[in-house]
């Protein structure tokens, strides 16, 4: 059976009081929140990675780091219509948006204001 307890907001927003459910039945409050806590809650699985689809007509370079600098090695490519799971997203100093699709594998989702790929 789950445990029940109430968090009661008193007249001052900074004052929170934990009270037994049975002892407050005759009281009047400005707000009451009921929180149900399970004995052993199951762990929440991580969210599934978001999928992204390349919409750019042609081939995009996949780079080692989220940068279009000539010093950043190209480690592969991705073509129009291909989809990948996105592990991470970041924005560089030029406001380009990069997505990580693998270890040391990044490509620009939005580059110089042009959309190259969209989330599904």
Residue pairs with C-beta under 8 A, 6 or more apart in sequence:
2 36
2 37
2 38
2 39
3 36
3 37
3 39
4 21
4 34
4 35
4 36
4 37
5 18
5 19
5 20
5 21
5 35
5 37
6 18
6 19
6 21
6 24
6 32
6 33
6 34
6 35
7 16
7 17
7 18
7 32
7 33
7 35
8 16
8 17
8 18
8 19
8 24
8 29
8 31
8 32
9 15
9 16
9 29
9 30
9 31
9 32
9 33
10 16
10 17
10 29
11 30
49 85
49 86
49 87
50 85
50 86
50 119
50 120
51 83
51 84
51 85
51 86
51 119
51 120
52 83
52 84
52 85
52 86
52 99
52 101
52 109
52 117
52 118
52 119
52 120
53 81
53 82
53 83
53 117
53 118
53 119
53 120
54 60
54 78
54 79
54 80
54 81
54 82
54 83
54 116
54 117
55 80
55 115
55 116
55 117
55 118
56 80
56 116
56 117
57 80
58 79
58 80
59 77
59 78
59 79
59 80
60 77
60 78
60 79
60 107
60 108
60 116
60 117
61 74
61 76
61 77
61 107
62 74
62 75
62 76
62 77
62 78
62 101
62 105
62 106
62 107
63 72
63 73
63 74
63 75
63 105
63 106
63 107
64 72
64 73
64 74
64 75
64 104
64 105
64 106
65 72
65 104
65 106
66 90
66 92
66 98
66 100
66 106
66 108
67 92
67 98
68 96
68 108
68 111
75 104
75 105
76 105
78 84
78 101
78 107
83 120
84 99
84 101
85 101
86 99
86 100
86 101
86 119
87 99
87 100
87 101
87 102
88 99
88 100
89 97
89 98
89 99
89 100
89 109
90 97
90 98
90 100
91 97
91 98
92 98
94 112
96 108
96 110
96 111
96 112
97 108
97 109
97 110
98 106
98 107
98 108
98 109
99 106
99 107
99 109
99 117
100 106
101 107
107 116
107 117
108 116
109 115
109 116
109 117
110 116
